[in-house]
Structure formats: C-alpha cells, structure tokens
Amino acid sequence: MQMTVPKLRVARPTDDLSALKAFYVDGLGLEVLFEFTDHDGFDGLMVGDPQSFYHFEFTKKSGHAAGRAPTKDNLLVLYLPEKHEWEDAIQRMRDAGYTPVGAFNPYWDRLGCTFEDPDGYRVVLQNASWD
C-alpha cells in the first residue's frame, strides 16, 4: 500500500498582511492562493505554488499583536538546485527592494542567500537539492 503524500500548511500570525504579501508574492514569486477577511475575527492570506504540496498561511487578528520572530534562526528554506533559477530568485528579491542578510548559522551562507521578511522571519534561497 502506497502512502498518500500529505500537503503541508505552514501557518503563523502577522501584524501586517500587506507587507508579507509584497515579500512572498512580489519578492519570492509565490502566488496568492486564497485571501479572506473577518473569518471569526481573522484576516488571512495563503501563498504558494498551486502545483506544490505546501503553502504558507498568514493571519491577522484585529486587536492582537503578533510581534516579530523570536530569533534570527527561524527559517524557511527553499531549495533551488538549478543555478540560473537560484540567481533569478535572488535578483527578483533585490528588484522588489529586499536586501540579503547574513545567516545566523553560517552554514546557510555557503550555498544560500538569506532574506528577512517584514516580521523578522528569514527565508533562505538555497542553491542545492534537498536530497
């Protein structure tokens, strides 16, 4: 019997949905999969690639402060093994106004480029394959 590949949703709160939308859509090139307003007091944004088995959900609750990332080592790592795709992704981030930051763990600087989102969470664009 073959196991079904599960879909993964990474969800977290934010204080600024529009700033995250710019970072993840305009910068990283992900697509808006769904947006909602006032669902039990929450507004939200889901981004990803419709063909992938993952997506990211960001929510904002009126009157609740989500705050910033607890450390500089809270990471999302996106593996881009093709050199030209990796370089294009970095250039798209730069063109959208985002500047790379040094990784907290120097391992990620060897084959990667790290960007910090508006909430202080970091995304590593890694020029390597996962396996």
Phi and psi in degrees as GROMACS dihedral restraints (atoms count N, CA, C in turn):
[ dihedral_restraints ]
;  ai    aj    ak    al  type     phi  dphi    fc
    3     4     5     6     1   -92.5    20    10
    4     5     6     7     1   133.7    20    10
    6     7     8     9     1   -77.6    20    10
    7     8     9    10     1   138.5    20    10
    9    10    11    12     1   -70.7    20    10
   10    11    12    13     1   136.8    20    10
   12    13    14    15     1   -73.7    20    10
   13    14    15    16     1   121.0    20    10
   15    16    17    18     1   -72.7    20    10
   16    17    18    19     1   154.7    20    10
   18    19    20    21     1   -93.7    20    10
   19    20    21    22     1   144.2    20    10
   21    22    23    24     1  -114.7    20    10
   22    23    24    25     1   129.5    20    10
   24    25    26    27     1  -117.2    20    10
   25    26    27    28     1   123.4    20    10
   27    28    29    30     1  -100.0    20    10
   28    29    30    31     1   118.8    20    10
   30    31    32    33     1  -122.6    20    10
   31    32    33    34     1   139.1    20    10
   33    34    35    36     1  -157.0    20    10
   34    35    36    37     1   157.3    20    10
   36    37    38    39     1   -82.9    20    10
   37    38    39    40     1   163.2    20    10
   39    40    41    42     1  -148.4    20    10
   40    41    42    43     1   164.1    20    10
   42    43    44    45     1  -100.7    20    10
   43    44    45    46     1    -7.0    20    10
   45    46    47    48     1  -148.4    20    10
   46    47    48    49     1    89.2    20    10
   48    49    50    51     1   -62.6    20    10
   49    50    51    52     1   -39.1    20    10
   51    52    53    54     1   -67.1    20    10
   52    53    54    55     1   -36.7    20    10
   54    55    56    57     1   -67.1    20    10
   55    56    57    58     1   -38.1    20    10
   57    58    59    60     1   -70.3    20    10
   58    59    60    61     1   -36.0    20    10
   60    61    62    63     1   -60.9    20    10
   61    62    63    64     1   -44.1    20    10
   63    64    65    66     1   -61.4    20    10
   64    65    66    67     1   -44.0    20    10
   66    67    68    69     1   -65.6    20    10
   67    68    69    70     1   -51.3    20    10
   69    70    71    72     1   -80.2    20    10
   70    71    72    73     1   -28.8    20    10
   72    73    74    75     1   -94.8    20    10
   73    74    75    76     1   -59.3    20    10
   75    76    77    78     1   -69.1    20    10
   76    77    78    79     1   -40.9    20    10
   78    79    80    81     1   -80.0    20    10
   79    80    81    82     1   -61.1    20    10
   81    82    83    84     1   -78.9    20    10
   82    83    84    85     1   -18.0    20    10
   84    85    86    87     1    84.3    20    10
   85    86    87    88     1    15.6    20    10
   87    88    89    90     1   -76.3    20    10
   88    89    90    91     1   162.9    20    10
   90    91    92    93     1  -101.5    20    10
   91    92    93    94     1   149.4    20    10
   93    94    95    96     1   -74.2    20    10
   94    95    96    97     1   118.6    20    10
   96    97    98    99     1   -92.2    20    10
   97    98    99   100     1   -32.5    20    10
   99   100   101   102     1  -168.5    20    10
  100   101   102   103     1   145.8    20    10
  102   103   104   105     1  -133.9    20    10
  103   104   105   106     1   148.6    20    10
  105   106   107   108     1  -144.6    20    10
  106   107   108   109     1   155.8    20    10
  108   109   110   111     1  -129.0    20    10
  109   110   111   112     1   134.7    20    10
  111   112   113   114     1    50.8    20    10
  112   113   114   115     1    50.5    20    10
  114   115   116   117     1   -91.2    20    10
  115   116   117   118     1    99.9    20    10
  117   118   119   120     1    54.5    20    10
  118   119   120   121     1    37.3    20    10
  120   121   122   123     1    90.4    20    10
  121   122   123   124     1     2.3    20    10
  123   124   125   126     1  -113.9    20    10
  124   125   126   127     1   142.0    20    10
  126   127   128   129     1  -105.8    20    10
  127   128   129   130     1   151.4    20    10
  129   130   131   132     1  -153.7    20    10
  130   131   132   133     1   163.8    20    10
  132   133   134   135     1  -142.0    20    10
  133   134   135   136     1   129.9    20    10
  135   136   137   138     1  -118.0    20    10
  136   137   138   139     1   129.3    20    10
  138   139   140   141     1  -129.6    20    10
  139   140   141   142     1   153.6    20    10
  141   142   143   144     1   166.4    20    10
  142   143   144   145     1  -158.6    20    10
  144   145   146   147     1  -116.4    20    10
  145   146   147   148     1   120.8    20    10
  147   148   149   150     1   -57.4    20    10
  148   149   150   151     1   -21.2    20    10
  150   151   152   153     1   -89.7    20    10
  151   152   153   154     1    -5.4    20    10
  153   154   155   156     1   -94.6    20    10
  154   155   156   157     1   169.0    20    10
  156   157   158   159     1   -96.8    20    10
  157   158   159   160     1    18.4    20    10
  159   160   161   162     1  -141.9    20    10
  160   161   162   163     1   159.9    20    10
  162   163   164   165     1  -158.4    20    10
  163   164   165   166     1   165.2    20    10
  165   166   167   168     1  -113.2    20    10
  166   167   168   169     1   136.9    20    10
  168   169   170   171     1  -120.5    20    10
  169   170   171   172     1   130.8    20    10
  171   172   173   174     1  -120.4    20    10
  172   173   174   175     1   133.2    20    10
  174   175   176   177     1  -127.5    20    10
  175   176   177   178     1   153.2    20    10
  177   178   179   180     1  -134.2    20    10
  178   179   180   181     1   128.3    20    10
  180   181   182   183     1  -108.1    20    10
  181   182   183   184     1   125.8    20    10
  183   184   185   186     1   -56.8    20    10
  184   185   186   187     1   132.2    20    10
  186   187   188   189     1    82.1    20    10
  187   188   189   190     1     1.9    20    10
  189   190   191   192     1  -118.4    20    10
  190   191   192   193     1   127.8    20    10
  192   193   194   195     1   -91.9    20    10
  193   194   195   196     1   121.6    20    10
  195   196   197   198     1   -82.4    20    10
  196   197   198   199     1   -33.8    20    10
  198   199   200   201     1    80.2    20    10
  199   200   201   202     1  -170.7    20    10
  201   202   203   204     1  -102.9    20    10
  202   203   204   205     1   170.3    20    10
  204   205   206   207     1   -56.8    20    10
  205   206   207   208     1   141.4    20    10
  207   208   209   210     1   -70.4    20    10
  208   209   210   211     1   -26.2    20    10
  210   211   212   213     1  -146.0    20    10
  211   212   213   214     1   170.0    20    10
  213   214   215   216     1   -84.5    20    10
  214   215   216   217     1     3.3    20    10
  216   217   218   219     1  -111.4    20    10
  217   218   219   220     1    20.8    20    10
  219   220   221   222     1   -89.0    20    10
  220   221   222   223     1   106.0    20    10
  222   223   224   225     1  -122.1    20    10
  223   224   225   226     1   148.5    20    10
  225   226   227   228     1  -112.5    20    10
  226   227   228   229     1   131.5    20    10
  228   229   230   231     1  -116.1    20    10
  229   230   231   232     1   122.8    20    10
  231   232   233   234     1  -110.3    20    10
  232   233   234   235     1   118.8    20    10
  234   235   236   237     1   -87.8    20    10
  235   236   237   238     1   122.3    20    10
  237   238   239   240     1  -126.3    20    10
  238   239   240   241     1    87.2    20    10
  240   241   242   243     1   -69.8    20    10
  241   242   243   244     1   -24.8    20    10
  243   244   245   246     1   -80.6    20    10
  244   245   246   247     1   120.2    20    10
  246   247   248   249     1   -54.1    20    10
  247   248   249   250     1   -45.0    20    10
  249   250   251   252     1   -67.0    20    10
  250   251   252   253     1   -35.2    20    10
  252   253   254   255     1   -67.5    20    10
  253   254   255   256     1   -40.0    20    10
  255   256   257   258     1   -63.2    20    10
  256   257   258   259     1   -47.6    20    10
  258   259   260   261     1   -62.7    20    10
  259   260   261   262     1   -40.5    20    10
  261   262   263   264     1   -62.7    20    10
  262   263   264   265     1   -40.1    20    10
  264   265   266   267     1   -65.0    20    10
  265   266   267   268     1   -41.7    20    10
  267   268   269   270     1   -65.0    20    10
  268   269   270   271     1   -43.3    20    10
  270   271   272   273     1   -64.3    20    10
  271   272   273   274     1   -38.7    20    10
  273   274   275   276     1   -60.9    20    10
  274   275   276   277     1   -41.1    20    10
  276   277   278   279     1   -63.1    20    10
  277   278   279   280     1   -46.0    20    10
  279   280   281   282     1   -62.2    20    10
  280   281   282   283     1   -43.4    20    10
  282   283   284   285     1   -63.2    20    10
  283   284   285   286     1   -29.8    20    10
  285   286   287   288     1   -82.1    20    10
  286   287   288   289     1    -1.6    20    10
  288   289   290   291     1    99.7    20    10
  289   290   291   292     1    11.1    20    10
  291   292   293   294     1  -101.7    20    10
  292   293   294   295     1   137.5    20    10
  294   295   296   297     1  -108.9    20    10
  295   296   297   298     1   134.8    20    10
  297   298   299   300     1   -60.2    20    10
  298   299   300   301     1   151.2    20    10
  300   301   302   303     1  -121.8    20    10
  301   302   303   304     1   154.0    20    10
  303   304   305   306     1   -68.5    20    10
  304   305   306   307     1   139.9    20    10
  306   307   308   309     1   -72.4    20    10
  307   308   309   310     1   145.6    20    10
  309   310   311   312     1   -63.5    20    10
  310   311   312   313     1   -44.1    20    10
  312   313   314   315     1   -96.7    20    10
  313   314   315   316     1   116.2    20    10
  315   316   317   318     1   -61.5    20    10
  316   317   318   319     1   -15.2    20    10
  318   319   320   321     1   -53.5    20    10
  319   320   321   322     1   -41.6    20    10
  321   322   323   324     1   -71.9    20    10
  322   323   324   325     1   -18.3    20    10
  324   325   326   327     1   -80.7    20    10
  325   326   327   328     1   -15.6    20    10
  327   328   329   330     1   -67.0    20    10
  328   329   330   331     1   -46.6    20    10
  330   331   332   333     1  -126.0    20    10
  331   332   333   334     1    13.3    20    10
  333   334   335   336     1  -133.6    20    10
  334   335   336   337     1   174.3    20    10
  336   337   338   339     1  -137.8    20    10
  337   338   339   340     1   125.9    20    10
  339   340   341   342     1  -106.5    20    10
  340   341   342   343     1   138.0    20    10
  342   343   344   345     1  -126.3    20    10
  343   344   345   346     1   147.3    20    10
  345   346   347   348     1  -105.2    20    10
  346   347   348   349     1   128.4    20    10
  348   349   350   351     1   -78.4    20    10
  349   350   351   352     1   171.9    20    10
  351   352   353   354     1   -60.3    20    10
  352   353   354   355     1   -18.2    20    10
  354   355   356   357     1   -95.4    20    10
  355   356   357   358     1     1.9    20    10
  357   358   359   360     1    91.1    20    10
  358   359   360   361     1    -2.5    20    10
  360   361   362   363     1   -79.0    20    10
  361   362   363   364     1   149.6    20    10
  363   364   365   366     1  -112.3    20    10
  364   365   366   367     1   145.2    20    10
  366   367   368   369     1  -120.6    20    10
  367   368   369   370     1   125.7    20    10
  369   370   371   372     1  -102.9    20    10
  370   371   372   373     1   126.2    20    10
  372   373   374   375     1   -95.9    20    10
  373   374   375   376     1   107.0    20    10
  375   376   377   378     1  -102.5    20    10
  376   377   378   379     1   122.1    20    10
  378   379   380   381     1   -86.7    20    10
  379   380   381   382     1    70.9    20    10
  381   382   383   384     1  -161.5    20    10
  382   383   384   385     1   164.5    20    10
  384   385   386   387     1   -94.1    20    10
  385   386   387   388     1   156.8    20    10
  387   388   389   390     1   -68.2    20    10
  388   389   390   391     1   -39.8    20    10
